[in-house]
Amino acid sequence: MLTTQDIVIFAIGGVFLLIWLFFFFYGKKYAALFDTLEESEYPLKELFFWGYGVMEFFHYTYKGKSDRKLRQSAEILYEKKYAEFYIRLSYAQKLTYASLLFLIGFVLYGLTSEVVILVVMAVFSFTAYYYYGTLMLEQLTKRQEELLKDFSEVISKLALLTNAGMILREAWEKVAFNGNTPLYQEMQYSVELMSNGVSEVEALQTFGSRCVLAEIKKAVSTMVQGLIKGNKELVDMLQAQSAESWQLKKHLATREGEKAASKLLMPMMLMFVGILIMVLIPIFANLGM
């Protein structure tokens, strides 16, 4: 027999299902936009049109404060010309996953009549919405950390080659193809720009803006000044920048060590609690005898 609680929850679930189906049929016309995405990277991409349709139905402009940060991240990760698509993809992805999990919650409640399951699925839904909404920002943060890891090595190589008499452009091209991590990829991109007729100064400035980090922008500014003042000044500036970058690498290594230690703290606490329980249970059991 259905309780009042069941009737209320089924009514809410029915309304949500009707809304979901409306946007399913409304958004189908946008399905082709996601055909080129990799299934391994974007599971259930065939349903992303649902979330995309929601945003289009309400004429969302993607110009909010959080959207500006998202746009900046998309321009760096996927190039400026593709930024708009990836911002819309981010919204479509998080809305689709969140709605599906919420809908599944009502289905599971119908099978079990357990409110706890509905609440858990609602939490999962909110978590999915938050996670995929911040995923691009997390990818950018990870990319920045990877850029900094290679930064000191690249500056040292440039300082060494320019000190040996090589001009900056030749040194830059030689160093750029020594690796395939994000920093080297950005250097390779700037080499392509210079090969296509872009000036060294403009290519370096583009490199600095794409890397975003203050440390790299400072190094780029140093190189631009060196190009203007002459090769001798450039060598001295790069050597000074190299020494500074190695100090930065030491600080990063220390910070990584602190992060690793903090990650170990939680498992250690859990082990301590487990041992404490194992010791205390027999003690209390004996006291009760």
Contacts in CASP RR format, 6 or more apart in sequence:
PFRMAT RR
TARGET T0000
AUTHOR 0000-0000-0000
METHOD contacts of the structure
MODEL  1
MLTTQDIVIFAIGGVFLLIWLFFFFYGKKYAALFDTLEESEYPLKELFFW
GYGVMEFFHYTYKGKSDRKLRQSAEILYEKKYAEFYIRLSYAQKLTYASL
LFLIGFVLYGLTSEVVILVVMAVFSFTAYYYYGTLMLEQLTKRQEELLKD
FSEVISKLALLTNAGMILREAWEKVAFNGNTPLYQEMQYSVELMSNGVSE
VEALQTFGSRCVLAEIKKAVSTMVQGLIKGNKELVDMLQAQSAESWQLKK
HLATREGEKAASKLLMPMMLMFVGILIMVLIPIFANLGM
2 10 0 8 1.000
5 115 0 8 1.000
6 113 0 8 1.000
9 106 0 8 1.000
9 109 0 8 1.000
9 115 0 8 1.000
9 118 0 8 1.000
10 106 0 8 1.000
10 110 0 8 1.000
12 106 0 8 1.000
13 106 0 8 1.000
14 106 0 8 1.000
16 102 0 8 1.000
16 103 0 8 1.000
16 106 0 8 1.000
17 103 0 8 1.000
17 106 0 8 1.000
20 50 0 8 1.000
20 99 0 8 1.000
20 103 0 8 1.000
23 50 0 8 1.000
23 51 0 8 1.000
23 53 0 8 1.000
23 54 0 8 1.000
23 57 0 8 1.000
24 50 0 8 1.000
26 53 0 8 1.000
26 57 0 8 1.000
27 49 0 8 1.000
27 50 0 8 1.000
27 51 0 8 1.000
27 52 0 8 1.000
27 53 0 8 1.000
27 56 0 8 1.000
28 49 0 8 1.000
29 49 0 8 1.000
30 49 0 8 1.000
30 52 0 8 1.000
30 53 0 8 1.000
30 56 0 8 1.000
31 46 0 8 1.000
31 49 0 8 1.000
33 48 0 8 1.000
33 49 0 8 1.000
33 52 0 8 1.000
33 85 0 8 1.000
34 42 0 8 1.000
34 45 0 8 1.000
34 46 0 8 1.000
34 48 0 8 1.000
34 49 0 8 1.000
34 52 0 8 1.000
34 89 0 8 1.000
34 92 0 8 1.000
37 45 0 8 1.000
37 48 0 8 1.000
37 89 0 8 1.000
39 45 0 8 1.000
42 48 0 8 1.000
42 89 0 8 1.000
42 93 0 8 1.000
44 96 0 8 1.000
44 97 0 8 1.000
44 100 0 8 1.000
47 96 0 8 1.000
47 100 0 8 1.000
48 89 0 8 1.000
48 92 0 8 1.000
48 93 0 8 1.000
48 96 0 8 1.000
49 92 0 8 1.000
50 92 0 8 1.000
50 95 0 8 1.000
50 96 0 8 1.000
50 99 0 8 1.000
51 91 0 8 1.000
51 92 0 8 1.000
51 93 0 8 1.000
51 95 0 8 1.000
51 96 0 8 1.000
51 99 0 8 1.000
52 88 0 8 1.000
52 91 0 8 1.000
52 92 0 8 1.000
53 92 0 8 1.000
54 95 0 8 1.000
55 88 0 8 1.000
55 91 0 8 1.000
55 92 0 8 1.000
55 95 0 8 1.000
60 91 0 8 1.000
62 71 0 8 1.000
62 84 0 8 1.000
62 87 0 8 1.000
62 88 0 8 1.000
62 91 0 8 1.000
67 87 0 8 1.000
69 137 0 8 1.000
70 87 0 8 1.000
70 90 0 8 1.000
70 133 0 8 1.000
70 136 0 8 1.000
70 137 0 8 1.000
71 83 0 8 1.000
71 84 0 8 1.000
71 87 0 8 1.000
73 136 0 8 1.000
73 137 0 8 1.000
73 139 0 8 1.000
73 140 0 8 1.000
74 82 0 8 1.000
74 83 0 8 1.000
74 84 0 8 1.000
74 86 0 8 1.000
74 87 0 8 1.000
74 90 0 8 1.000
74 136 0 8 1.000
75 83 0 8 1.000
76 140 0 8 1.000
76 143 0 8 1.000
76 210 0 8 1.000
76 212 0 8 1.000
77 86 0 8 1.000
77 136 0 8 1.000
77 139 0 8 1.000
77 140 0 8 1.000
77 143 0 8 1.000
78 85 0 8 1.000
78 86 0 8 1.000
86 136 0 8 1.000
90 132 0 8 1.000
90 133 0 8 1.000
90 135 0 8 1.000
90 136 0 8 1.000
91 133 0 8 1.000
93 132 0 8 1.000
93 133 0 8 1.000
94 128 0 8 1.000
94 129 0 8 1.000
94 130 0 8 1.000
94 131 0 8 1.000
94 132 0 8 1.000
94 133 0 8 1.000
95 129 0 8 1.000
97 125 0 8 1.000
97 128 0 8 1.000
97 129 0 8 1.000
97 132 0 8 1.000
98 125 0 8 1.000
98 126 0 8 1.000
98 128 0 8 1.000
98 129 0 8 1.000
99 125 0 8 1.000
101 121 0 8 1.000
101 124 0 8 1.000
101 125 0 8 1.000
101 128 0 8 1.000
102 121 0 8 1.000
102 122 0 8 1.000
102 125 0 8 1.000
104 121 0 8 1.000
105 117 0 8 1.000
105 118 0 8 1.000
105 121 0 8 1.000
105 122 0 8 1.000
106 118 0 8 1.000
108 114 0 8 1.000
108 117 0 8 1.000
108 118 0 8 1.000
108 121 0 8 1.000
109 115 0 8 1.000
109 117 0 8 1.000
109 118 0 8 1.000
140 212 0 8 1.000
143 182 0 8 1.000
144 212 0 8 1.000
144 213 0 8 1.000
146 181 0 8 1.000
146 182 0 8 1.000
146 183 0 8 1.000
147 182 0 8 1.000
147 183 0 8 1.000
147 186 0 8 1.000
147 211 0 8 1.000
147 213 0 8 1.000
147 216 0 8 1.000
148 213 0 8 1.000
148 215 0 8 1.000
148 248 0 8 1.000
148 249 0 8 1.000
148 252 0 8 1.000
149 181 0 8 1.000
149 183 0 8 1.000
149 249 0 8 1.000
149 252 0 8 1.000
150 181 0 8 1.000
150 182 0 8 1.000
150 183 0 8 1.000
150 184 0 8 1.000
151 183 0 8 1.000
151 213 0 8 1.000
151 215 0 8 1.000
151 216 0 8 1.000
151 219 0 8 1.000
151 245 0 8 1.000
151 248 0 8 1.000
151 249 0 8 1.000
152 242 0 8 1.000
152 245 0 8 1.000
152 246 0 8 1.000
152 248 0 8 1.000
152 249 0 8 1.000
154 175 0 8 1.000
154 183 0 8 1.000
154 184 0 8 1.000
154 187 0 8 1.000
155 219 0 8 1.000
155 238 0 8 1.000
155 241 0 8 1.000
155 242 0 8 1.000
155 245 0 8 1.000
156 242 0 8 1.000
156 245 0 8 1.000
156 246 0 8 1.000
157 171 0 8 1.000
157 175 0 8 1.000
157 178 0 8 1.000
158 168 0 8 1.000
158 171 0 8 1.000
158 172 0 8 1.000
158 175 0 8 1.000
158 223 0 8 1.000
158 238 0 8 1.000
158 242 0 8 1.000
159 235 0 8 1.000
159 238 0 8 1.000
159 239 0 8 1.000
159 241 0 8 1.000
159 242 0 8 1.000
161 170 0 8 1.000
161 171 0 8 1.000
161 174 0 8 1.000
161 175 0 8 1.000
162 168 0 8 1.000
162 171 0 8 1.000
162 231 0 8 1.000
162 234 0 8 1.000
162 235 0 8 1.000
162 238 0 8 1.000
163 235 0 8 1.000
163 238 0 8 1.000
163 239 0 8 1.000
165 231 0 8 1.000
166 174 0 8 1.000
167 231 0 8 1.000
168 200 0 8 1.000
168 223 0 8 1.000
168 227 0 8 1.000
168 231 0 8 1.000
168 234 0 8 1.000
169 194 0 8 1.000
169 200 0 8 1.000
172 187 0 8 1.000
172 190 0 8 1.000
172 191 0 8 1.000
173 191 0 8 1.000
175 184 0 8 1.000
175 187 0 8 1.000
176 184 0 8 1.000
176 187 0 8 1.000
176 188 0 8 1.000
176 190 0 8 1.000
176 191 0 8 1.000
177 184 0 8 1.000
177 188 0 8 1.000
177 191 0 8 1.000
178 184 0 8 1.000
183 211 0 8 1.000
186 207 0 8 1.000
186 210 0 8 1.000
186 211 0 8 1.000
187 207 0 8 1.000
189 207 0 8 1.000
189 210 0 8 1.000
190 203 0 8 1.000
190 204 0 8 1.000
190 206 0 8 1.000
190 207 0 8 1.000
191 203 0 8 1.000
193 202 0 8 1.000
193 203 0 8 1.000
193 206 0 8 1.000
194 200 0 8 1.000
194 203 0 8 1.000
198 206 0 8 1.000
200 227 0 8 1.000
201 224 0 8 1.000
201 227 0 8 1.000
204 220 0 8 1.000
204 223 0 8 1.000
204 224 0 8 1.000
205 220 0 8 1.000
205 224 0 8 1.000
207 216 0 8 1.000
207 220 0 8 1.000
208 216 0 8 1.000
208 217 0 8 1.000
208 220 0 8 1.000
209 217 0 8 1.000
211 217 0 8 1.000
215 245 0 8 1.000
215 248 0 8 1.000
218 241 0 8 1.000
219 241 0 8 1.000
219 245 0 8 1.000
222 237 0 8 1.000
222 238 0 8 1.000
222 240 0 8 1.000
222 241 0 8 1.000
223 234 0 8 1.000
223 237 0 8 1.000
223 238 0 8 1.000
225 233 0 8 1.000
225 237 0 8 1.000
226 233 0 8 1.000
226 234 0 8 1.000
226 237 0 8 1.000
227 234 0 8 1.000
END
